[in-house]
Amino acid sequence: MATVYINDVEIEIADGERLNGIQAAARAGFEIPHYCWHPGLSVVARS
């Protein structure tokens, strides 16, 4: 299990669970403004 902190709010992410920053923030009750993102879309570019 991983623990992430956003504005001092602890968010636990289970093993194997995949969240991006927008999803983790939403889980903690924070809204991050975003323009073009949908959970069903794949990542456009990878390094």
CHARMM-style PDB file with segment names, atoms N, HN, CA, C and O in Angstrom:
ATOM      1  N   MET     1       0.844  -1.172   0.000  1.00  0.00      PROA
ATOM      2  CA  MET     1       0.000   0.000   0.000  1.00  0.00      PROA
ATOM      3  C   MET     1       0.891   1.238   0.000  1.00  0.00      PROA
ATOM      4  O   MET     1       1.914   1.289   0.683  1.00  0.00      PROA
ATOM      5  N   ALA     2       0.483   2.218  -0.771  1.00  0.00      PROA
ATOM      6  HN  ALA     2      -0.348   2.177  -1.325  1.00  0.00      PROA
ATOM      7  CA  ALA     2       1.216   3.485  -0.834  1.00  0.00      PROA
ATOM      8  C   ALA     2       0.392   4.562  -0.134  1.00  0.00      PROA
ATOM      9  O   ALA     2      -0.838   4.516  -0.116  1.00  0.00      PROA
ATOM     10  N   THR     3       1.092   5.519   0.434  1.00  0.00      PROA
ATOM     11  HN  THR     3       2.092   5.557   0.420  1.00  0.00      PROA
ATOM     12  CA  THR     3       0.443   6.660   1.061  1.00  0.00      PROA
ATOM     13  C   THR     3       0.910   7.920   0.359  1.00  0.00      PROA
ATOM     14  O   THR     3       2.109   8.147   0.199  1.00  0.00      PROA
ATOM     15  N   VAL     4      -0.045   8.736  -0.058  1.00  0.00      PROA
ATOM     16  HN  VAL     4      -1.019   8.551   0.072  1.00  0.00      PROA
ATOM     17  CA  VAL     4       0.237   9.995  -0.748  1.00  0.00      PROA
ATOM     18  C   VAL     4      -0.366  11.111   0.095  1.00  0.00      PROA
ATOM     19  O   VAL     4      -1.430  10.942   0.690  1.00  0.00      PROA
ATOM     20  N   TYR     5       0.311  12.240   0.144  1.00  0.00      PROA
ATOM     21  HN  TYR     5       1.175  12.377  -0.339  1.00  0.00      PROA
ATOM     22  CA  TYR     5      -0.201  13.394   0.878  1.00  0.00      PROA
ATOM     23  C   TYR     5      -0.448  14.544  -0.084  1.00  0.00      PROA
ATOM     24  O   TYR     5       0.424  14.899  -0.877  1.00  0.00      PROA
ATOM     25  N   ILE     6      -1.635  15.122  -0.013  1.00  0.00      PROA
ATOM     26  HN  ILE     6      -2.343  14.834   0.631  1.00  0.00      PROA
ATOM     27  CA  ILE     6      -1.970  16.317  -0.775  1.00  0.00      PROA
ATOM     28  C   ILE     6      -2.486  17.334   0.231  1.00  0.00      PROA
ATOM     29  O   ILE     6      -3.498  17.104   0.892  1.00  0.00      PROA
ATOM     30  N   ASN     7      -1.793  18.452   0.345  1.00  0.00      PROA
ATOM     31  HN  ASN     7      -0.970  18.639  -0.192  1.00  0.00      PROA
ATOM     32  CA  ASN     7      -2.156  19.490   1.330  1.00  0.00      PROA
ATOM     33  C   ASN     7      -2.323  18.891   2.724  1.00  0.00      PROA
ATOM     34  O   ASN     7      -3.280  19.200   3.434  1.00  0.00      PROA
ATOM     35  N   ASP     8      -1.387  18.038   3.101  1.00  0.00      PROA
ATOM     36  HN  ASP     8      -0.610  17.788   2.525  1.00  0.00      PROA
ATOM     37  CA  ASP     8      -1.366  17.384   4.416  1.00  0.00      PROA
ATOM     38  C   ASP     8      -2.527  16.426   4.651  1.00  0.00      PROA
ATOM     39  O   ASP     8      -2.774  16.037   5.793  1.00  0.00      PROA
ATOM     40  N   VAL     9      -3.240  16.039   3.609  1.00  0.00      PROA
ATOM     41  HN  VAL     9      -3.039  16.355   2.682  1.00  0.00      PROA
ATOM     42  CA  VAL     9      -4.299  15.036   3.718  1.00  0.00      PROA
ATOM     43  C   VAL     9      -3.734  13.714   3.218  1.00  0.00      PROA
ATOM     44  O   VAL     9      -3.229  13.626   2.099  1.00  0.00      PROA
ATOM     45  N   GLU    10      -3.825  12.691   4.054  1.00  0.00      PROA
ATOM     46  HN  GLU    10      -4.236  12.762   4.963  1.00  0.00      PROA
ATOM     47  CA  GLU    10      -3.287  11.374   3.717  1.00  0.00      PROA
ATOM     48  C   GLU    10      -4.272  10.609   2.836  1.00  0.00      PROA
ATOM     49  O   GLU    10      -5.463  10.524   3.137  1.00  0.00      PROA
ATOM     50  N   ILE    11      -3.748  10.056   1.743  1.00  0.00      PROA
ATOM     51  HN  ILE    11      -2.781  10.125   1.499  1.00  0.00      PROA
ATOM     52  CA  ILE    11      -4.551   9.248   0.829  1.00  0.00      PROA
ATOM     53  C   ILE    11      -3.854   7.902   0.698  1.00  0.00      PROA
ATOM     54  O   ILE    11      -2.687   7.840   0.311  1.00  0.00      PROA
ATOM     55  N   GLU    12      -4.558   6.833   1.015  1.00  0.00      PROA
ATOM     56  HN  GLU    12      -5.506   6.884   1.330  1.00  0.00      PROA
ATOM     57  CA  GLU    12      -3.984   5.499   0.893  1.00  0.00      PROA
ATOM     58  C   GLU    12      -4.388   4.899  -0.447  1.00  0.00      PROA
ATOM     59  O   GLU    12      -5.553   4.942  -0.844  1.00  0.00      PROA
ATOM     60  N   ILE    13      -3.400   4.340  -1.130  1.00  0.00      PROA
ATOM     61  HN  ILE    13      -2.454   4.304  -0.807  1.00  0.00      PROA
ATOM     62  CA  ILE    13      -3.626   3.705  -2.425  1.00  0.00      PROA
ATOM     63  C   ILE    13      -3.242   2.236  -2.284  1.00  0.00      PROA
ATOM     64  O   ILE    13      -2.106   1.911  -1.940  1.00  0.00      PROA
ATOM     65  N   ALA    14      -4.191   1.365  -2.552  1.00  0.00      PROA
ATOM     66  HN  ALA    14      -5.114   1.630  -2.832  1.00  0.00      PROA
ATOM     67  CA  ALA    14      -3.970  -0.070  -2.391  1.00  0.00      PROA
ATOM     68  C   ALA    14      -2.965  -0.595  -3.410  1.00  0.00      PROA
ATOM     69  O   ALA    14      -2.792  -0.018  -4.484  1.00  0.00      PROA
ATOM     70  N   ASP    15      -2.308  -1.694  -3.059  1.00  0.00      PROA
ATOM     71  HN  ASP    15      -2.448  -2.162  -2.187  1.00  0.00      PROA
ATOM     72  CA  ASP    15      -1.387  -2.347  -3.990  1.00  0.00      PROA
ATOM     73  C   ASP    15      -2.133  -2.695  -5.274  1.00  0.00      PROA
ATOM     74  O   ASP    15      -3.237  -3.238  -5.229  1.00  0.00      PROA
ATOM     75  N   GLY    16      -1.537  -2.384  -6.398  1.00  0.00      PROA
ATOM     76  HN  GLY    16      -0.641  -1.943  -6.434  1.00  0.00      PROA
ATOM     77  CA  GLY    16      -2.136  -2.684  -7.686  1.00  0.00      PROA
ATOM     78  C   GLY    16      -3.131  -1.641  -8.166  1.00  0.00      PROA
ATOM     79  O   GLY    16      -3.561  -1.683  -9.318  1.00  0.00      PROA
ATOM     80  N   GLU    17      -3.498  -0.717  -7.308  1.00  0.00      PROA
ATOM     81  HN  GLU    17      -3.149  -0.683  -6.372  1.00  0.00      PROA
ATOM     82  CA  GLU    17      -4.424   0.343  -7.711  1.00  0.00      PROA
ATOM     83  C   GLU    17      -3.634   1.426  -8.432  1.00  0.00      PROA
ATOM     84  O   GLU    17      -2.551   1.814  -7.992  1.00  0.00      PROA
ATOM     85  N   ARG    18      -4.176   1.906  -9.529  1.00  0.00      PROA
ATOM     86  HN  ARG    18      -5.056   1.591  -9.886  1.00  0.00      PROA
ATOM     87  CA  ARG    18      -3.471   2.923 -10.322  1.00  0.00      PROA
ATOM     88  C   ARG    18      -4.284   4.213 -10.322  1.00  0.00      PROA
ATOM     89  O   ARG    18      -5.368   4.280 -10.901  1.00  0.00      PROA
ATOM     90  N   LEU    19      -3.745   5.229  -9.667  1.00  0.00      PROA
ATOM     91  HN  LEU    19      -2.864   5.175  -9.196  1.00  0.00      PROA
ATOM     92  CA  LEU    19      -4.382   6.540  -9.647  1.00  0.00      PROA
ATOM     93  C   LEU    19      -3.395   7.565 -10.167  1.00  0.00      PROA
ATOM     94  O   LEU    19      -2.196   7.467  -9.903  1.00  0.00      PROA
ATOM     95  N   ASN    20      -3.889   8.544 -10.903  1.00  0.00      PROA
ATOM     96  HN  ASN    20      -4.862   8.623 -11.117  1.00  0.00      PROA
ATOM     97  CA  ASN    20      -3.024   9.660 -11.258  1.00  0.00      PROA
ATOM     98  C   ASN    20      -3.278  10.778 -10.246  1.00  0.00      PROA
ATOM     99  O   ASN    20      -4.083  10.616  -9.329  1.00  0.00      PROA
ATOM    100  N   GLY    21      -2.603  11.890 -10.407  1.00  0.00      PROA
ATOM    101  HN  GLY    21      -1.949  12.022 -11.151  1.00  0.00      PROA
ATOM    102  CA  GLY    21      -2.730  12.987  -9.456  1.00  0.00      PROA
ATOM    103  C   GLY    21      -4.139  13.542  -9.356  1.00  0.00      PROA
ATOM    104  O   GLY    21      -4.599  13.881  -8.266  1.00  0.00      PROA
ATOM    105  N   ILE    22      -4.822  13.635 -10.481  1.00  0.00      PROA
ATOM    106  HN  ILE    22      -4.448  13.360 -11.367  1.00  0.00      PROA
ATOM    107  CA  ILE    22      -6.195  14.156 -10.484  1.00  0.00      PROA
ATOM    108  C   ILE    22      -7.110  13.224  -9.693  1.00  0.00      PROA
ATOM    109  O   ILE    22      -7.936  13.691  -8.910  1.00  0.00      PROA
ATOM    110  N   GLN    23      -6.974  11.932  -9.884  1.00  0.00      PROA
ATOM    111  HN  GLN    23      -6.302  11.552 -10.520  1.00  0.00      PROA
ATOM    112  CA  GLN    23      -7.817  10.967  -9.183  1.00  0.00      PROA
ATOM    113  C   GLN    23      -7.508  10.937  -7.690  1.00  0.00      PROA
ATOM    114  O   GLN    23      -8.424  10.861  -6.871  1.00  0.00      PROA
ATOM    115  N   ALA    24      -6.234  10.995  -7.332  1.00  0.00      PROA
ATOM    116  HN  ALA    24      -5.491  11.057  -7.998  1.00  0.00      PROA
ATOM    117  CA  ALA    24      -5.857  10.996  -5.916  1.00  0.00      PROA
ATOM    118  C   ALA    24      -6.388  12.241  -5.224  1.00  0.00      PROA
ATOM    119  O   ALA    24      -6.893  12.160  -4.104  1.00  0.00      PROA
ATOM    120  N   ALA    25      -6.281  13.383  -5.874  1.00  0.00      PROA
ATOM    121  HN  ALA    25      -5.871  13.449  -6.783  1.00  0.00      PROA
ATOM    122  CA  ALA    25      -6.790  14.629  -5.296  1.00  0.00      PROA
ATOM    123  C   ALA    25      -8.303  14.563  -5.118  1.00  0.00      PROA
ATOM    124  O   ALA    25      -8.822  14.987  -4.086  1.00  0.00      PROA
ATOM    125  N   ALA    26      -9.008  14.039  -6.104  1.00  0.00      PROA
ATOM    126  HN  ALA    26      -8.585  13.695  -6.943  1.00  0.00      PROA
ATOM    127  CA  ALA    26     -10.465  13.923  -6.015  1.00  0.00      PROA
ATOM    128  C   ALA    26     -10.866  13.022  -4.852  1.00  0.00      PROA
ATOM    129  O   ALA    26     -11.846  13.298  -4.160  1.00  0.00      PROA
ATOM    130  N   ARG    27     -10.121  11.959  -4.638  1.00  0.00      PROA
ATOM    131  HN  ARG    27      -9.324  11.735  -5.200  1.00  0.00      PROA
ATOM    132  CA  ARG    27     -10.409  11.054  -3.528  1.00  0.00      PROA
ATOM    133  C   ARG    27     -10.304  11.782  -2.191  1.00  0.00      PROA
ATOM    134  O   ARG    27     -11.039  11.476  -1.252  1.00  0.00      PROA
ATOM    135  N   ALA    28      -9.386  12.749  -2.110  1.00  0.00      PROA
ATOM    136  HN  ALA    28      -8.790  12.998  -2.873  1.00  0.00      PROA
ATOM    137  CA  ALA    28      -9.189  13.508  -0.871  1.00  0.00      PROA
ATOM    138  C   ALA    28     -10.114  14.714  -0.782  1.00  0.00      PROA
ATOM    139  O   ALA    28     -10.085  15.445   0.208  1.00  0.00      PROA
ATOM    140  N   GLY    29     -10.936  14.929  -1.810  1.00  0.00      PROA
ATOM    141  HN  GLY    29     -10.960  14.334  -2.614  1.00  0.00      PROA
ATOM    142  CA  GLY    29     -11.879  16.030  -1.781  1.00  0.00      PROA
ATOM    143  C   GLY    29     -11.370  17.318  -2.400  1.00  0.00      PROA
ATOM    144  O   GLY    29     -11.990  18.369  -2.239  1.00  0.00      PROA
ATOM    145  N   PHE    30     -10.241  17.248  -3.111  1.00  0.00      PROA
ATOM    146  HN  PHE    30      -9.738  16.394  -3.242  1.00  0.00      PROA
ATOM    147  CA  PHE    30      -9.681  18.423  -3.772  1.00  0.00      PROA
ATOM    148  C   PHE    30      -9.994  18.376  -5.259  1.00  0.00      PROA
ATOM    149  O   PHE    30      -9.981  17.310  -5.873  1.00  0.00      PROA
ATOM    150  N   GLU    31     -10.272  19.527  -5.825  1.00  0.00      PROA
ATOM    151  HN  GLU    31     -10.282  20.394  -5.326  1.00  0.00      PROA
ATOM    152  CA  GLU    31     -10.487  19.606  -7.266  1.00  0.00      PROA
ATOM    153  C   GLU    31      -9.282  20.270  -7.912  1.00  0.00      PROA
ATOM    154  O   GLU    31      -8.911  21.384  -7.544  1.00  0.00      PROA
ATOM    155  N   ILE    32      -8.676  19.595  -8.866  1.00  0.00      PROA
ATOM    156  HN  ILE    32      -8.978  18.690  -9.165  1.00  0.00      PROA
ATOM    157  CA  ILE    32      -7.585  20.166  -9.643  1.00  0.00      PROA
ATOM    158  C   ILE    32      -8.163  20.494 -11.016  1.00  0.00      PROA
ATOM    159  O   ILE    32      -8.595  19.594 -11.737  1.00  0.00      PROA
ATOM    160  N   PRO    33      -8.175  21.775 -11.385  1.00  0.00      PROA
ATOM    161  CA  PRO    33      -8.700  22.126 -12.706  1.00  0.00      PROA
ATOM    162  C   PRO    33      -7.917  21.405 -13.804  1.00  0.00      PROA
ATOM    163  O   PRO    33      -6.688  21.341 -13.767  1.00  0.00      PROA
ATOM    164  N   HSD    34      -8.630  20.875 -14.759  1.00  0.00      PROA
ATOM    165  HN  HSD    34      -9.629  20.926 -14.790  1.00  0.00      PROA
ATOM    166  CA  HSD    34      -7.971  20.189 -15.870  1.00  0.00      PROA
ATOM    167  C   HSD    34      -8.779  20.440 -17.135  1.00  0.00      PROA
ATOM    168  O   HSD    34      -9.992  20.647 -17.093  1.00  0.00      PROA
ATOM    169  N   TYR    35      -8.088  20.416 -18.237  1.00  0.00      PROA
ATOM    170  HN  TYR    35      -7.102  20.248 -18.272  1.00  0.00      PROA
ATOM    171  CA  TYR    35      -8.727  20.757 -19.507  1.00  0.00      PROA
ATOM    172  C   TYR    35      -9.180  19.519 -20.272  1.00  0.00      PROA
ATOM    173  O   TYR    35     -10.355  19.406 -20.622  1.00  0.00      PROA
ATOM    174  N   CYS    36      -8.287  18.612 -20.529  1.00  0.00      PROA
ATOM    175  HN  CYS    36      -7.332  18.704 -20.245  1.00  0.00      PROA
ATOM    176  CA  CYS    36      -8.609  17.491 -21.400  1.00  0.00      PROA
ATOM    177  C   CYS    36      -8.148  16.192 -20.753  1.00  0.00      PROA
ATOM    178  O   CYS    36      -7.049  15.714 -21.036  1.00  0.00      PROA
ATOM    179  N   TRP    37      -8.968  15.624 -19.896  1.00  0.00      PROA
ATOM    180  HN  TRP    37      -9.860  16.012 -19.665  1.00  0.00      PROA
ATOM    181  CA  TRP    37      -8.624  14.370 -19.244  1.00  0.00      PROA
ATOM    182  C   TRP    37      -9.901  13.587 -18.998  1.00  0.00      PROA
ATOM    183  O   TRP    37     -10.918  14.146 -18.588  1.00  0.00      PROA
ATOM    184  N   HSD    38      -9.838  12.301 -19.249  1.00  0.00      PROA
ATOM    185  HN  HSD    38      -9.011  11.847 -19.582  1.00  0.00      PROA
ATOM    186  CA  HSD    38     -10.953  11.404 -18.972  1.00  0.00      PROA
ATOM    187  C   HSD    38     -10.356  10.078 -18.531  1.00  0.00      PROA
ATOM    188  O   HSD    38      -9.394   9.615 -19.144  1.00  0.00      PROA
ATOM    189  N   PRO    39     -10.895   9.444 -17.481  1.00  0.00      PROA
ATOM    190  CA  PRO    39     -10.293   8.207 -16.982  1.00  0.00      PROA
ATOM    191  C   PRO    39     -10.277   7.072 -18.001  1.00  0.00      PROA
ATOM    192  O   PRO    39      -9.491   6.135 -17.862  1.00  0.00      PROA
ATOM    193  N   GLY    40     -11.124   7.139 -19.016  1.00  0.00      PROA
ATOM    194  HN  GLY    40     -11.762   7.901 -19.129  1.00  0.00      PROA
ATOM    195  CA  GLY    40     -11.161   6.085 -20.025  1.00  0.00      PROA
ATOM    196  C   GLY    40     -10.142   6.250 -21.140  1.00  0.00      PROA
ATOM    197  O   GLY    40      -9.970   5.353 -21.965  1.00  0.00      PROA
ATOM    198  N   LEU    41      -9.462   7.400 -21.167  1.00  0.00      PROA
ATOM    199  HN  LEU    41      -9.601   8.129 -20.496  1.00  0.00      PROA
ATOM    200  CA  LEU    41      -8.478   7.647 -22.226  1.00  0.00      PROA
ATOM    201  C   LEU    41      -7.100   7.163 -21.807  1.00  0.00      PROA
ATOM    202  O   LEU    41      -6.750   7.195 -20.627  1.00  0.00      PROA
ATOM    203  N   SER    42      -6.329   6.718 -22.779  1.00  0.00      PROA
ATOM    204  HN  SER    42      -6.614   6.693 -23.737  1.00  0.00      PROA
ATOM    205  CA  SER    42      -4.966   6.281 -22.482  1.00  0.00      PROA
ATOM    206  C   SER    42      -4.032   7.488 -22.464  1.00  0.00      PROA
ATOM    207  O   SER    42      -4.404   8.590 -22.867  1.00  0.00      PROA
ATOM    208  N   VAL    43      -2.816   7.253 -21.990  1.00  0.00      PROA
ATOM    209  HN  VAL    43      -2.513   6.358 -21.663  1.00  0.00      PROA
ATOM    210  CA  VAL    43      -1.799   8.299 -21.965  1.00  0.00      PROA
ATOM    211  C   VAL    43      -1.343   8.560 -23.395  1.00  0.00      PROA
ATOM    212  O   VAL    43      -1.059   7.618 -24.134  1.00  0.00      PROA
ATOM    213  N   VAL    44      -1.270   9.821 -23.788  1.00  0.00      PROA
ATOM    214  HN  VAL    44      -1.500  10.587 -23.187  1.00  0.00      PROA
ATOM    215  CA  VAL    44      -0.922  10.177 -25.160  1.00  0.00      PROA
ATOM    216  C   VAL    44       0.568  10.036 -25.413  1.00  0.00      PROA
ATOM    217  O   VAL    44       0.964   9.508 -26.452  1.00  0.00      PROA
ATOM    218  N   ALA    45       1.393  10.490 -24.502  1.00  0.00      PROA
ATOM    219  HN  ALA    45       1.072  10.919 -23.658  1.00  0.00      PROA
ATOM    220  CA  ALA    45       2.850  10.457 -24.698  1.00  0.00      PROA
ATOM    221  C   ALA    45       3.520   9.819 -23.494  1.00  0.00      PROA
ATOM    222  O   ALA    45       3.086   9.992 -22.355  1.00  0.00      PROA
ATOM    223  N   ARG    46       4.557   9.097 -23.760  1.00  0.00      PROA
ATOM    224  HN  ARG    46       4.909   8.957 -24.686  1.00  0.00      PROA
ATOM    225  CA  ARG    46       5.359   8.493 -22.690  1.00  0.00      PROA
ATOM    226  C   ARG    46       6.817   8.773 -22.977  1.00  0.00      PROA
ATOM    227  O   ARG    46       7.229   8.870 -24.133  1.00  0.00      PROA
ATOM    228  N   SER    47       7.584   8.902 -21.929  1.00  0.00      PROA
ATOM    229  HN  SER    47       7.249   8.824 -20.990  1.00  0.00      PROA
ATOM    230  CA  SER    47       9.019   9.161 -22.135  1.00  0.00      PROA
ATOM    231  C   SER    47       9.813   7.878 -22.150  1.00  0.00      PROA
ATOM    232  OT1 SER    47      11.032   7.909 -22.312  1.00  0.00      PROA
TER     233      SER     47
END
